[in-house]
Amino acid sequence: MFAIVEIAGLQYKVEQDQKLFVNRLKGDKGGKVSFDKILLTVNGAITVGAPAVSGITVEAEILDHVKADKVIIFKKKRRKGYEVKNGHRQSLTQIKITGITGFDSKKAEKPAKKTTKKADAAESAE
């Protein structure tokens, strides 16, 4: 069972007990967060949202707030004496997926069996 979730503008494939780094989230270390923009779920059957699947949420726990490795940006124009050196460290949040909930309520929402005109005509003829 897995789901494709949009977290902070990026899409991630998540499963139960998975740890991943996402862009910085609001919340304290040890806090709980939930994501409700589920784009796709696979639980025996594939459910695709248009644009999101309703009734399913992904629960996660914030493990830590960290910074990524430094990325060096160096610009130079030869023979002009132009050199610029910059660095950047992205702020990240490490989360652990604690559960994907809402599948039971989805089964209860199955629509009634559709009838066709032929089936209705056969019933009325009897």
C-alpha positions in Angstrom: 0.0 0.0 0.0 1.4 3.4 -1.0 0.2 6.9 -2.0 1.5 9.8 -4.0 1.2 12.9 -1.9 1.9 16.6 -2.5 3.9 18.0 0.4 5.1 21.6 0.2 4.6 21.8 -3.5 6.5 18.6 -4.4 5.1 15.1 -5.0 6.4 12.1 -3.0 5.6 8.4 -3.1 5.1 7.4 0.5 4.6 4.1 2.4 4.0 3.2 6.0 7.1 3.7 8.3 9.1 5.5 5.5 11.5 8.3 6.4 12.0 11.2 4.0 13.3 14.7 3.8 10.9 17.4 2.6 11.1 21.2 2.3 10.9 22.9 5.7 7.5 22.4 7.4 6.0 24.4 10.3 5.9 22.5 13.5 8.1 21.4 16.3 10.3 18.3 16.6 8.1 15.4 17.6 5.0 17.1 16.4 2.4 15.5 14.1 1.4 16.7 10.7 -1.2 15.4 8.2 -1.5 15.8 4.5 -4.8 15.6 2.7 -3.8 16.4 -0.9 -3.4 12.7 -2.1 -3.0 12.4 -5.8 -3.0 8.6 -6.1 -3.4 5.6 -3.8 -2.7 1.9 -4.3 -4.4 -0.5 -1.9 -5.1 -3.6 -3.9 -6.9 -1.3 -6.4 -5.6 1.9 -7.9 -7.5 5.1 -7.1 -6.5 8.3 -9.1 -7.7 11.6 -7.9 -9.1 14.4 -10.1 -7.2 16.4 -8.8 -7.1 14.8 -5.4 -8.5 11.7 -3.7 -11.1 12.6 -1.1 -11.4 11.0 2.3 -7.8 9.8 2.6 -5.1 11.4 4.7 -1.4 10.7 5.3 -0.2 11.1 8.9 3.5 11.9 9.6 5.7 12.7 12.6 8.4 15.4 12.4 11.7 13.8 13.4 14.1 16.8 12.9 14.8 20.1 11.2 18.1 20.0 9.3 20.0 21.7 6.6 21.1 20.0 3.4 24.7 20.0 2.1 26.1 23.2 0.9 25.9 23.9 -2.8 28.5 26.3 -4.3 27.5 28.7 -7.1 30.6 30.1 -8.9 30.2 32.5 -11.8 33.1 33.7 -13.9 33.6 35.6 -17.2 37.0 35.0 -18.6 39.4 37.8 -19.4 37.0 40.4 -17.7 38.0 40.0 -14.0 34.5 39.0 -13.0 34.2 36.3 -10.4 31.3 35.7 -7.9 31.1 32.9 -5.4 27.9 32.1 -3.5 26.7 29.2 -1.4 23.3 27.9 -0.4 22.0 25.4 2.2 18.4 24.3 1.8 16.4 24.0 5.0 14.7 20.6 5.3 12.5 18.7 7.6 12.9 14.9 8.2 9.5 13.2 8.6 8.4 9.6 9.2 5.1 8.4 7.7 3.1 6.9 10.5 0.0 5.9 8.5 -2.2 6.2 5.5 -5.8 6.4 6.8 -9.3 6.6 5.2 -9.4 3.4 3.1 -12.3 1.9 5.1 -14.5 4.9 4.6 -13.7 4.8 0.9 -15.1 1.2 0.6 -18.4 2.3 2.3 -18.9 5.0 -0.3 -19.3 2.6 -3.3 -22.2 3.8 -5.5 -25.2 1.6 -5.9 -25.3 -0.8 -8.8 -26.2 1.0 -12.0 -29.2 -0.4 -13.9 -29.6 -0.4 -17.6 -32.8 0.2 -19.6 -32.9 -3.4 -20.6 -32.8 -4.6 -17.0 -35.6 -2.1 -16.1 -37.7 -3.3 -19.0 -37.2 -6.9 -18.0 -38.4 -6.2 -14.5 -41.5 -4.3 -15.6 -42.4 -7.1 -18.0 -42.6 -9.6 -15.2 
